[in-house]
Amino acid sequence: MMTMKKFLFFCGTNASLAFFSISSLSASAYLPAIMSENPDPVDSVGIEPFEPAYDYDYIPDASYEDIADRIACMDSDMPLNFNENVQAFVHYFTIRDRNYSRLMIARQETYFPVFEKYLKKYGLPDELKYLSIVESGLNPQARSRVGAVGLWQFMPSTGRVFGLDQDWYMDERMNPEKSTEAACKYLKQLYNMFDDWELALAAYNTGPGNVRKAIRRSGYKRDFWEIYNYLPRETRSYVPQFVAVAYALTHASEHNLYADALEFAIETDTVMVDKFISLKAMSEQLNVCEEELVKLNPELKRDVVPETTKRYALIIPADKYDFLTANRVSIIDSASSEEVKQEFEQIAQKISSNTYEKEKVVYKVRSGDVLGVIADRHGVGLSELQSWNNLHGSRIYAGQRLTIWVDQSRASKSNNTVLASKSSQSKVAPMKGKTYLVQPGDSLWEISKKYEGLSVARIKQLNNLRNNDIKPGQKLIIGQ
């Protein structure tokens, strides 16, 4: 018999869970995007690899009749109809993209207990827990191309209707507990509206107005499959996806689908704070990884508790609670010091001006240049270019110097530029074993220009970086 090791990865205590990993309610744009690419395997942070004793790539045969019989035997409080549309998605989840299904199996132990708790509270079918896989891939920070956010992909307006606050600092759509309860309220409202779970799911995806329109156009049919052809194309696939996901995870073993390792919640506790707190500074005081504290508080978009918030329940690892309680004054004071505030304000100013994590270049206008063309060439918006240079129109002249903040990938390719003074300082050769302490406003590209023969790719290789994200205070190896 095969055994599976389980590993602690996420967090929760006292009826509260925190998470690691960011329609009218959702555009359901997330899953179709996933289906066009092969998602990365489960993040390795905190998970011990599991070496299976079975043929990982073996795909058992399953006929149409086999799948139909299994779905018919599933103990469900809502209809799980099977047909060729559903079969196509079953094929996708069990054959075409098995890595994605394995990732969902790994994550379900973290999120399903939260979903099950609120589904039970509101008297909803347990099977609805699979809906978040269709919506977000069990990613609390998932963001669709139209602005839907979180495990349940709330659009801003719908989120506010169901009590999910959003501002520059916070977005409760990314809070697993709060967003799950809001989703349960909305799903219950939709079911009461249509008295049919398949129609309620369709309305969750496209909005009740579009479902009512499809009902009218069909001659007032009241069955999802009878109004199928009158629904938006994306919504037609939504219910079949849901049934296929529920089947694939329920019958994963029959399709030889197993996760490398399972992600679980770890115990957490909360501390009430009523002043500015930097998660970076707090993590240093508690001696925990900044990434861990950030993932425990996913709704904090800027990694700080804003000064205007009163009695904010900051989630911390449970094993740090006694230490924080015993040293509360010094820890809180350090995490909210004027120096820490100033460091954040510098970053916040760049975020507000849309210059954060971008490279500054200076462009010398040539004869015949057009402002809109310059903006397009550098991958920035015309209004941004005007704002950065205090321009009230599009009039420019030859020889004029324009400040442009470009993505790091474009910075090294920009032509006819004069770099900011920080980047134009004389270079020195990196010494063996030398490290560099990242300063506010630094980027890999700027750091590479300080040292002869050092490239962005080399810095990433030396430090095992997967992307260009760095943070002030981080130590980078620049010589070996």
C-alpha positions as CSV (number, residue, x, y, z in Angstrom):
1,M,0.0,0.0,0.0
2,M,1.3,3.4,-0.9
3,T,1.8,6.0,1.9
4,M,1.9,9.7,1.6
5,K,4.0,12.0,3.8
6,K,2.3,15.2,5.0
7,F,4.1,18.4,5.7
8,L,3.1,21.6,7.6
9,F,3.1,24.6,5.3
10,F,0.3,27.0,6.1
11,C,-1.1,28.4,9.3
12,G,-4.2,28.5,11.5
13,T,-5.3,28.4,15.2
14,N,-8.4,29.1,17.3
15,A,-10.8,28.8,14.4
16,S,-8.5,31.0,12.4
17,L,-6.4,29.9,9.4
18,A,-3.7,31.9,7.7
19,F,-2.2,31.0,4.4
20,F,1.0,30.9,2.3
21,S,1.1,30.7,-1.1
22,I,-2.0,37.0,-5.2
23,S,-17.9,37.3,-12.3
24,S,-20.0,40.0,-11.9
25,L,-18.3,38.1,-9.1
26,S,-15.7,36.6,-11.4
27,A,-14.7,36.7,-15.0
28,S,-13.6,33.0,-14.6
29,A,-10.6,34.1,-16.6
30,Y,-8.1,32.4,-14.4
31,L,-8.7,28.8,-15.2
32,P,-8.9,29.2,-19.0
33,A,-5.5,31.0,-18.7
34,I,-4.1,28.1,-16.8
35,M,-5.4,25.6,-19.3
36,S,-3.2,27.3,-22.0
37,E,0.0,26.8,-20.0
38,N,1.6,24.3,-17.8
39,P,1.6,25.6,-14.2
40,D,4.7,25.3,-12.1
41,P,4.9,22.5,-9.6
42,V,4.2,23.1,-5.9
43,D,6.5,25.7,-4.4
44,S,9.4,24.0,-2.6
45,V,9.5,26.4,0.4
46,G,8.7,24.5,3.5
47,I,7.8,21.2,1.7
48,E,10.0,18.2,1.9
49,P,10.1,16.4,-1.5
50,F,8.2,13.1,-1.6
51,E,9.6,10.3,-3.8
52,P,6.7,8.1,-4.9
53,A,7.0,4.4,-5.1
54,Y,4.7,4.2,-8.1
55,D,4.9,5.1,-11.8
56,Y,4.2,8.8,-11.6
57,D,3.4,9.2,-15.3
58,Y,1.2,6.2,-15.7
59,I,-2.3,7.2,-16.9
60,P,-5.0,4.5,-16.3
61,D,-7.6,4.0,-18.9
62,A,-11.1,5.3,-18.1
63,S,-14.0,5.0,-20.5
64,Y,-16.9,7.4,-20.9
65,E,-19.1,4.8,-19.2
66,D,-16.6,4.5,-16.3
67,I,-16.6,8.2,-15.6
68,A,-20.3,8.5,-16.0
69,D,-20.8,5.7,-13.5
70,R,-18.4,7.2,-10.9
71,I,-20.0,10.6,-11.1
72,A,-23.5,9.1,-10.8
73,C,-22.3,7.3,-7.6
74,M,-20.8,10.5,-6.0
75,D,-22.6,11.5,-2.9
76,S,-23.6,15.0,-3.8
77,D,-26.2,17.6,-2.5
78,M,-26.2,19.3,-5.9
79,P,-26.5,18.0,-9.5
80,L,-23.4,16.7,-11.2
81,N,-24.6,16.0,-14.7
82,F,-22.2,14.2,-17.1
83,N,-22.1,14.6,-20.8
84,E,-19.5,15.2,-23.6
85,N,-18.9,18.7,-22.5
86,V,-17.9,17.5,-19.0
87,Q,-16.0,14.6,-20.5
88,A,-13.8,17.1,-22.4
89,F,-12.8,18.8,-19.1
90,V,-12.3,15.5,-17.3
91,H,-9.8,14.6,-20.0
92,Y,-8.1,17.9,-19.5
93,F,-7.7,17.5,-15.7
94,T,-6.8,13.8,-15.7
95,I,-4.7,13.6,-18.8
96,R,-3.7,16.8,-20.5
97,D,-2.6,18.8,-17.4
98,R,-2.0,16.4,-14.7
99,N,0.5,18.7,-13.0
100,Y,-2.3,21.3,-12.4
101,S,-4.5,18.6,-10.8
102,R,-1.6,17.5,-8.6
103,L,-1.0,21.1,-7.5
104,M,-4.7,21.3,-6.5
105,I,-4.4,18.1,-4.6
106,A,-1.5,19.5,-2.7
107,R,-3.3,22.7,-1.8
108,Q,-6.7,21.4,-0.9
109,E,-5.7,20.4,2.6
110,T,-4.9,24.0,3.3
111,Y,-8.0,25.6,2.0
112,F,-10.8,23.0,2.0
113,P,-11.2,23.0,5.8
114,V,-11.9,26.8,5.6
115,F,-14.4,26.3,2.8
116,E,-16.1,23.4,4.5
117,K,-16.5,25.4,7.7
118,Y,-18.3,28.3,6.1
119,L,-20.3,26.1,3.7
120,K,-21.6,24.2,6.7
121,K,-22.4,27.5,8.5
122,Y,-24.5,28.7,5.6
123,G,-26.1,25.3,4.9
124,L,-24.6,25.0,1.4
125,P,-23.5,21.9,-0.5
126,D,-20.0,20.7,0.5
127,E,-19.2,20.3,-3.3
128,L,-19.0,24.0,-3.7
129,K,-15.5,23.9,-2.2
130,Y,-14.3,22.8,-5.7
131,L,-15.5,26.1,-7.2
132,S,-12.5,28.0,-5.9
133,I,-10.3,25.7,-8.0
134,V,-12.2,26.8,-11.1
135,E,-12.0,30.4,-10.0
136,S,-8.5,30.9,-8.7
137,G,-6.5,27.6,-8.6
138,L,-6.6,27.9,-4.8
139,N,-4.4,31.0,-4.9
140,P,-5.5,33.7,-2.5
141,Q,-3.6,36.3,-4.5
142,A,-4.9,35.3,-7.9
143,R,-5.8,38.3,-10.1
144,S,-7.7,38.1,-13.3
145,R,-7.2,40.3,-16.4
146,V,-10.4,42.3,-15.5
147,G,-9.5,42.9,-11.8
148,A,-11.2,40.0,-10.0
149,V,-9.1,39.0,-7.0
150,G,-8.6,36.3,-4.5
151,L,-9.7,32.6,-3.9
152,W,-13.2,33.5,-5.0
153,Q,-12.4,36.1,-7.6
154,F,-14.5,38.9,-6.4
155,M,-14.7,42.0,-8.6
156,P,-14.2,45.2,-6.6
157,S,-17.9,46.3,-6.6
158,T,-19.3,42.8,-5.7
159,G,-16.7,42.5,-3.0
160,R,-17.8,45.7,-1.4
161,V,-21.4,44.7,-1.6
162,F,-20.5,41.6,0.5
163,G,-18.4,43.5,3.0
164,L,-14.9,43.1,1.6
165,D,-13.0,46.4,2.2
166,Q,-10.5,47.5,-0.4
167,D,-8.2,50.5,-0.4
168,W,-4.6,51.4,-1.2
169,Y,-3.3,49.4,1.7
170,M,-5.6,46.5,2.0
171,D,-7.8,44.2,0.0
172,E,-10.0,41.8,2.0
173,R,-10.7,39.9,-1.2
174,M,-7.4,38.2,-0.6
175,N,-8.3,37.2,3.0
176,P,-9.2,33.5,2.8
177,E,-11.6,33.6,5.8
178,K,-13.4,36.8,4.9
179,S,-13.6,36.1,1.2
180,T,-14.9,32.6,1.7
181,E,-17.7,33.8,4.0
182,A,-18.6,36.5,1.5
183,A,-18.7,33.9,-1.3
184,C,-21.0,31.7,0.7
185,K,-23.4,34.6,1.2
186,Y,-23.4,35.4,-2.5
187,L,-23.8,31.8,-3.6
188,K,-26.7,31.4,-1.2
189,Q,-28.3,34.5,-2.5
190,L,-27.9,33.3,-6.1
191,Y,-29.5,29.9,-5.3
192,N,-32.4,31.6,-3.6
193,M,-32.8,33.7,-6.8
194,F,-32.8,30.8,-9.3
195,D,-33.7,27.7,-7.1
196,D,-31.2,25.7,-9.2
197,W,-27.5,25.1,-8.4
198,E,-26.3,25.0,-12.0
199,L,-28.0,28.3,-12.8
200,A,-26.6,29.7,-9.6
201,L,-23.1,28.7,-10.6
202,A,-23.6,30.3,-14.0
203,A,-24.8,33.5,-12.4
204,Y,-21.7,33.4,-10.1
205,N,-19.6,33.5,-13.2
206,T,-21.5,35.9,-15.5
207,G,-23.9,37.7,-13.2
208,P,-27.7,37.0,-12.6
209,G,-28.7,39.5,-15.3
210,N,-27.0,37.5,-18.1
211,V,-28.6,34.3,-16.8
212,R,-32.0,35.9,-16.8
213,K,-31.4,37.1,-20.3
214,A,-30.4,33.6,-21.4
215,I,-33.6,32.3,-19.8
216,R,-35.7,34.8,-21.7
217,R,-34.0,34.1,-25.0
218,S,-34.5,30.3,-24.6
219,G,-38.2,30.7,-24.2
220,Y,-38.1,30.8,-20.4
221,K,-36.4,27.4,-19.9
222,R,-35.1,26.9,-16.4
223,D,-32.4,24.3,-16.9
224,F,-28.7,25.2,-17.5
225,W,-28.3,22.8,-20.4
226,E,-31.5,24.1,-22.0
227,I,-30.2,27.7,-21.9
228,Y,-26.6,26.6,-22.6
229,N,-26.5,28.1,-26.2
230,Y,-27.8,31.5,-25.0
231,L,-25.1,32.0,-22.3
232,P,-21.8,33.7,-22.9
233,R,-19.2,31.3,-24.2
234,E,-17.1,31.4,-21.1
235,T,-20.1,30.6,-18.9
236,R,-21.0,27.6,-21.0
237,S,-17.7,26.0,-19.9
238,Y,-18.0,27.1,-16.3
239,V,-20.4,24.4,-15.0
240,P,-18.7,21.6,-17.0
241,Q,-15.3,22.7,-15.5
242,F,-16.8,22.6,-12.0
243,V,-18.2,19.1,-12.4
244,A,-14.9,17.9,-14.0
245,V,-12.8,19.3,-11.1
246,A,-15.1,17.8,-8.5
247,Y,-14.8,14.4,-10.2
248,A,-11.0,14.6,-10.8
249,L,-10.2,15.4,-7.1
250,T,-12.7,12.9,-5.8
251,H,-11.4,10.1,-8.0
252,A,-7.8,11.2,-8.2
253,S,-6.5,7.8,-7.2
254,E,-8.4,6.1,-10.0
255,H,-6.4,8.3,-12.4
256,N,-3.1,7.8,-10.6
257,L,-3.0,11.5,-9.5
258,Y,-1.0,12.2,-6.4
259,A,0.7,15.3,-5.1
260,D,4.5,15.3,-4.4
261,A,3.6,16.6,-0.9
262,L,0.6,18.1,0.8
263,E,0.4,21.7,2.0
264,F,-1.1,22.2,5.4
265,A,-2.0,25.0,7.8
266,I,0.3,25.7,10.7
267,E,-0.8,27.2,14.0
268,T,-1.2,30.9,14.2
269,D,-2.3,33.5,16.7
270,T,-3.2,37.2,16.4
271,V,-2.0,40.3,18.0
272,M,-4.1,43.5,18.0
273,V,-2.3,46.6,16.7
274,D,-3.5,50.1,16.3
275,K,-0.5,51.8,14.7
276,F,1.7,51.6,11.7
277,I,3.5,48.3,11.5
278,S,6.0,47.2,8.9
279,L,5.9,43.4,8.3
280,K,9.5,43.5,7.2
281,A,10.6,45.1,10.5
282,M,8.2,42.9,12.5
283,S,9.7,39.8,10.9
284,E,13.2,40.8,11.9
285,Q,12.0,41.4,15.5
286,L,10.3,38.0,15.7
287,N,13.1,36.2,13.8
288,V,10.8,34.8,11.1
289,C,11.1,35.0,7.4
290,E,9.5,38.2,6.0
291,E,7.9,36.1,3.3
292,E,6.2,34.0,6.0
293,L,4.7,36.9,7.7
294,V,3.6,38.5,4.4
295,K,1.8,35.2,3.4
296,L,0.1,35.0,6.8
297,N,-1.5,38.4,6.1
298,P,-2.2,38.4,2.3
299,E,-4.8,41.2,2.5
300,L,-2.0,43.7,3.4
301,K,-1.1,44.9,-0.2
302,R,1.8,47.0,0.9
303,D,3.2,44.7,3.6
304,V,2.3,47.3,6.3
305,V,-0.5,47.9,8.7
306,P,-1.6,51.4,7.9
307,E,-1.5,54.0,10.7
308,T,-5.2,54.8,10.3
309,T,-6.2,51.2,11.2
310,K,-7.5,50.6,14.6
311,R,-7.3,47.2,16.4
312,Y,-6.0,45.3,13.4
313,A,-5.7,41.6,14.0
314,L,-2.2,40.9,12.7
315,I,-1.6,37.1,12.2
316,I,1.7,35.7,13.5
317,P,3.1,32.2,14.0
318,A,1.7,30.8,17.2
319,D,5.1,29.9,18.5
320,K,6.1,33.6,18.5
321,Y,3.1,34.8,20.4
322,D,4.6,34.4,23.9
323,F,7.8,36.1,22.8
324,L,5.9,39.0,21.3
325,T,3.7,39.4,24.4
326,A,6.7,39.5,26.7
327,N,8.5,42.1,24.6
328,R,5.5,43.8,23.0
329,V,6.5,47.4,23.6
330,S,10.1,47.1,22.2
331,I,9.0,45.0,19.2
332,I,6.1,47.2,18.3
333,D,8.2,50.3,18.7
334,S,10.9,48.9,16.5
335,A,8.4,47.8,13.8
336,S,6.9,51.2,13.7
337,S,9.9,53.5,14.2
338,E,10.3,56.8,12.2
339,E,13.2,55.2,10.3
340,V,10.9,52.3,9.2
341,K,8.1,54.7,8.3
342,Q,10.5,56.8,6.1
343,E,11.7,53.8,4.3
344,F,8.2,52.7,3.5
345,E,7.2,56.3,2.5
346,Q,10.0,56.3,-0.1
347,I,8.7,53.1,-1.6
348,A,5.1,54.3,-1.3
349,Q,5.9,57.4,-3.2
350,K,7.4,55.4,-6.0
351,I,4.3,53.1,-6.1
352,S,2.0,56.1,-6.2
353,S,3.9,57.6,-9.1
354,N,4.1,54.3,-10.9
355,T,7.9,54.2,-10.6
356,Y,8.4,51.4,-8.1
357,E,10.7,48.6,-9.2
358,K,11.4,50.5,-12.5
359,E,14.5,51.9,-14.0
360,K,15.0,55.6,-14.5
361,V,16.3,56.6,-17.9
362,V,16.6,60.0,-19.5
363,Y,15.7,60.3,-23.2
364,K,17.0,63.1,-25.4
365,V,14.4,64.2,-27.8
366,R,15.3,64.1,-31.5
367,S,14.0,66.1,-34.3
368,G,10.7,64.6,-35.5
369,D,10.0,62.7,-32.3
370,V,6.4,62.4,-31.1
371,L,5.6,62.1,-27.4
372,G,3.1,59.2,-27.9
373,V,5.6,57.3,-30.0
374,I,8.3,57.8,-27.3
375,A,5.9,56.4,-24.7
376,D,5.0,53.4,-26.9
377,R,8.7,52.7,-27.6
378,H,9.5,52.6,-23.9
379,G,6.4,50.6,-22.9
380,V,4.8,53.4,-20.8
381,G,1.6,55.3,-20.9
382,L,1.4,58.8,-22.5
383,S,-0.3,60.2,-19.3
384,E,2.6,58.7,-17.2
385,L,5.2,60.3,-19.4
386,Q,3.5,63.6,-19.2
387,S,3.2,63.3,-15.4
388,W,6.8,62.4,-14.8
389,N,7.9,65.5,-16.9
390,N,5.2,68.0,-15.8
391,L,3.9,68.2,-19.3
392,H,0.4,69.6,-19.8
393,G,0.2,68.6,-23.5
394,S,2.2,66.7,-26.1
395,R,4.4,69.4,-27.3
396,I,8.2,68.6,-27.1
397,Y,11.3,70.0,-28.8
398,A,14.6,68.6,-30.1
399,G,17.2,68.4,-27.3
400,Q,14.7,68.2,-24.5
401,R,15.5,65.6,-21.9
402,L,12.6,63.4,-20.7
403,T,12.6,61.3,-17.6
404,I,11.1,57.9,-18.3
405,W,10.6,55.0,-15.7
406,V,10.8,51.8,-17.7
407,D,10.5,48.1,-16.7
408,Q,13.8,46.5,-15.8
409,S,13.7,44.2,-18.9
410,R,13.5,47.3,-21.1
411,A,16.1,49.4,-19.3
412,S,19.2,47.7,-20.8
413,K,17.7,47.9,-24.3
414,S,16.7,51.6,-24.2
415,N,18.6,53.6,-26.9
416,N,19.7,57.2,-26.7
417,T,19.5,57.3,-22.9
418,V,21.5,59.0,-20.1
419,L,21.2,56.9,-17.0
420,A,20.4,58.4,-13.6
421,S,23.5,59.6,-11.7
422,K,23.2,56.6,-9.3
423,S,23.7,54.2,-12.3
424,S,26.4,56.3,-13.9
425,Q,28.9,56.1,-11.1
426,S,32.3,54.6,-11.8
427,K,32.3,50.8,-11.8
428,V,34.5,48.6,-9.6
429,A,35.3,44.9,-10.0
430,P,33.4,42.6,-7.6
431,M,35.6,41.0,-5.0
432,K,35.6,37.3,-4.2
433,G,32.9,36.5,-1.6
434,K,31.7,40.1,-1.7
435,T,28.0,40.9,-0.8
436,Y,25.9,43.9,-1.5
437,L,23.2,45.3,0.9
438,V,20.2,46.3,-1.2
439,Q,19.2,49.9,-0.6
440,P,15.7,51.5,-1.1
441,G,15.1,52.1,-4.8
442,D,17.8,49.6,-5.9
443,S,17.2,47.2,-8.7
444,L,19.2,44.3,-10.1
445,W,20.0,46.3,-13.2
446,E,21.3,49.3,-11.2
447,I,23.4,47.1,-8.9
448,S,24.9,45.2,-11.9
449,K,26.1,48.6,-13.4
450,K,28.1,49.3,-10.3
451,Y,30.5,46.4,-10.9
452,E,32.6,45.5,-13.9
453,G,31.6,42.3,-15.6
454,L,28.5,41.8,-13.4
455,S,25.2,41.2,-15.2
456,V,21.7,40.8,-13.9
457,A,21.7,37.2,-15.0
458,R,24.9,36.6,-13.0
459,I,23.4,38.2,-9.8
460,K,20.3,36.0,-10.2
461,Q,22.5,32.9,-10.7
462,L,24.7,33.6,-7.6
463,N,21.6,34.2,-5.4
464,N,19.3,31.6,-6.9
465,L,16.7,34.3,-7.8
466,R,13.8,33.3,-10.0
467,N,12.8,36.9,-10.8
468,N,14.1,40.4,-10.4
469,D,12.3,41.1,-7.1
470,I,14.6,42.4,-4.4
471,K,13.9,44.3,-1.2
472,P,15.8,46.9,0.9
473,G,18.0,45.2,3.5
474,Q,18.4,42.0,1.4
475,K,22.0,40.8,1.1
476,L,23.1,39.8,-2.4
477,I,26.2,37.8,-3.4
478,I,28.0,39.8,-6.2
479,G,31.4,38.0,-6.2
480,Q,32.5,34.4,-6.0
